[in-house]
Amino acid sequence: MPEPARNRRLAIVAVTWVVAAVAFWWLFRGQHFFDLKIYISAEKWWLDGHELYDFAQPDDLQGRLYFTYPPFAALIMAPLGLLPQGLGIGLLTAGTIAAVVVTTWWVTGGLAHRLAIPHWYAFGLATPLVFVIEPIRTTLSFGQINMYLVALILLDLLVLLPRGSRFTGVGIGLAAAIKLTPALFIIYLLVTRRIKEAFVAAGTAIGVTLLAALIAPTATRDFWFGALWDTSRVGRTDYTANQSLNGLLSRLAAPDRPDQALWAGLAVAVAVYGLWRASIAARGGDEITGLALTGLTAGLISPITWVHHMYWFVPAIVALVGAAYAARGNRRGWLLPAAVAAYAICVIGVDTFVDWGVEQRPTPGVREFLLRNAFVLLSLALVLLLPVPTRRPAPEPLENGPIVRSGTQG
């Protein structure tokens, strides 16, 4: 690369980092690691000899807050109960930042190839932009573990799977054992005909869950036969931060409970359609679109999907940008503006500028409906409209290496 071109790109990356840092500082709402402190307190309670799922922390908004993860998650988070609180917070936050950086490197590799730009350049531009979006800001401010789960899933699908590793599926299995929602990626492996990898994932999830049952039988019984089914432990479904289909319906029906048959029907329909489109993308060689559709679908059908769970906008926007480049001259000029609009919604978020309070009431009008359900609606739009390839890409000539070209988008 000529030196002037390289210097120009370095300058653009530097400016992007500065602008993103200012935006992050302006938009960041400190939550003082609220969720992480609950985990730490629950682990200390458990290590002191109490029953894990009996832990309850008083809360002004919800009455009580609990430890809601499965026993396997409690076991791997147990060191948090042994460390000083400040050290535990520092280590988990550093790990989250590292996970954002690493996953952004993985996600931008294919886009850089498609745009014929250096990978470091795509990565350098994307990384600060990822940190600015509300799902990542809230993950950091609450001290959540979401990016660890994302890293496990992407390690499987973007690193191990292309290499044909026999360990593909282990990461998804571990993520599903830590938090149940990633189990949809096991179904994704099945519908994309990665049968061996799906069995590895399912076997890993079952295996570590049984291991947790051997180590902590009482906690296992309490979770699977009690805490898992007690929805009051998680929080009110009508909170604006719950950006699932169930959250949207709950905000429409509040203070009453939404029609559960309606929710179940919508969830099944979205799951079938989202996984169907994800399977088309994967069979067409577009793993980024496939995993983005699966992650967005999982968020929509889960009873509760907090804002900090919604990382999957990142690969979806990357896929939109790639599709926009591939569709140049094909009457699909809407793709790049759609990517910019989706990113703007992710930055603004649903809680950034408005404190919606905690009053349980029906949504009064169209404006509030759109604002309080922005991520639900964006997720639905992406599941419905994110372009997927209509055919598998042809291989590059051998002298150019194993990387494949993009398929035609349809």
Secondary structure as UniProt FT lines:
FT   HELIX           3..27
FT   TURN            32..33
FT   HELIX           34..47
FT   TURN            48..49
FT   HELIX           52..54
FT   STRAND          57..59
FT   TURN            60..62
FT   STRAND          63..65
FT   HELIX           71..76
FT   HELIX           78..81
FT   HELIX           85..115
FT   HELIX           119..132
FT   HELIX           134..142
FT   HELIX           146..154
FT   HELIX           155..160
FT   TURN            161..164
FT   TURN            166..169
FT   HELIX           170..178
FT   HELIX           181..183
FT   HELIX           184..191
FT   TURN            192..193
FT   HELIX           195..215
FT   HELIX           217..224
FT   TURN            225..226
FT   HELIX           227..229
FT   HELIX           231..233
FT   TURN            237..238
FT   TURN            240..241
FT   HELIX           245..253
FT   TURN            254..255
FT   HELIX           260..283
FT   TURN            284..285
FT   HELIX           287..301
FT   HELIX           307..309
FT   TURN            311..312
FT   HELIX           313..326
FT   TURN            327..331
FT   TURN            333..334
FT   HELIX           335..348
FT   TURN            349..351
FT   HELIX           366..372
FT   HELIX           374..385
FT   HELIX           398..400
//
